[in-house]
């Protein structure tokens, strides 16, 4: 871990801008004001069949002022890095609050928060990917596609790498000052092919998760890094088997689900459903509200007794991991589901004040804005299913199944506006017969309601089966914001889940 802030960021005048903006907001009589300065760097590379298709760099630099004045929110942002502009942005934020106050029926209140005076946090990584020459990164992706295409089953291969380097400075009138830096990566490769006998076309992607790590993740050097050589070697064979595989017979099956698939089901059916703004109906326009309403806290049977889910913004290498959120709250870990029962939600400071019986009346650090031009909103933590204390392996769980499917890798999904009815597909579905894998099947999707699905979970694997998956592109709010988030989980066993044949459902045969 470098632990060192980028000097190109620390040379920017964010402290002086913050002082100018906050001083002006205070002079205008606000009850709360915060200042957030960001520099976010992005790079994306794409390769197809050994040829670099493009390498794009972007940078977002600017600042924002948010106030509470006369019981209402006000917000404004700017990109001109002068004290005069900082003062003007603060004045615009107050003007917005004055307009909003005329329409605000419930005054904005923020949960109390200790002051964190001039603290620094840097995420856990060894090599900043932006310090690696673009030619070296392109060469790695080119090599991946060339290795995949050596197999006769692979007609085309692609590889992409998304990288983000994010710096933030936060300051508020209470005296909190935080400076942070984090790095994240999303590497993906995909092999595509056609079965000549049947004309079936399909693809097989890497199941490597996106991570809050540096370039070392791509070279396999740190403990726990991904074994890229092994996956590149096995993917063409898995694709060849999938192209020849029979179509699944629909019906009821027991499922053993690998973390590379289950993380997405957690994200959609637990992560979004336990955002308190959705549960209270404040967030409805973008992807709906939640069936897990607040009146069911402490009583809703979310799943079986082996279901224990935490919200966590502290876990090493998590995509939603930071030291302090965008309201100056030190990040935490807490229970969301305990022994199958709903016991907690994800909160920012305004939600924490609304429900003081949660988290001792405090936020649990879930405020985030994806750019200096956007206001912080309540965003998802790393929401994770905890492993068993027993040392159950994936093979142990498969061994418990007489007739079922082993599901690996995420693909498409669908879930309703209350996060209750859903169906998910996957990269690979393997038949399980009498406790053993018996080859792949195609065209499968599993369908359930959220509580029936998690209620059917009979066992979770041990710590050795636990993997931290996730995504770069969780969307929320209007105007839309995008956040990266991780979800850890072990391999898990579910009984009696409905399996659809997606080709039949589409009327394609």
Buried (B, 14 or more C-beta within 10 A) or exposed (E): EBEEBBEEBBEBBBBEBBBBBBBBBEEBEBBBBBBBBBBBBBBBBBBBBBEBBEBEEEEBBBBBBBBBBBBBBBBBBBEEBEBEBBBBBBBBBBBBBEEBBEEBEEEBBBBBBEEBEEBBBBBBBBBBBBEBEEEEBBEBBBBBBBBBBEBEBBBBBBBBBBBBBBBBBBBBBBEBBBBBBBBBBBBBBBBBBBBEEEEBEBBBBBBBBBBBBBBBBBBEEBEEBBEBEEBBEEBBEBBBBBBBBEBBEBEEBBBBBBBBBBBBBBBBBBBBBBBBBBBBEBBEEEBBBBBBBBEBBEEBBBBBEBBBBBBBBBBBBBBBBBBBBBBBBBBBBBBBBBBBBBBBBBBBBBBBBBBEEBBEBBBBBBBBBBBBBBBBBBBBBBBBBBBBEEEBBBBBBBBBBEEBBBBBBBBEBEBEEBBBBBBBBBBBBBBBEEBEBEEBBBBBBBBBBBBBBBBBBBBBBBEEBBBBBBBBEBEBBEEEBBBBBBBBBBBBBBBEBBBBBBBEEEEEE
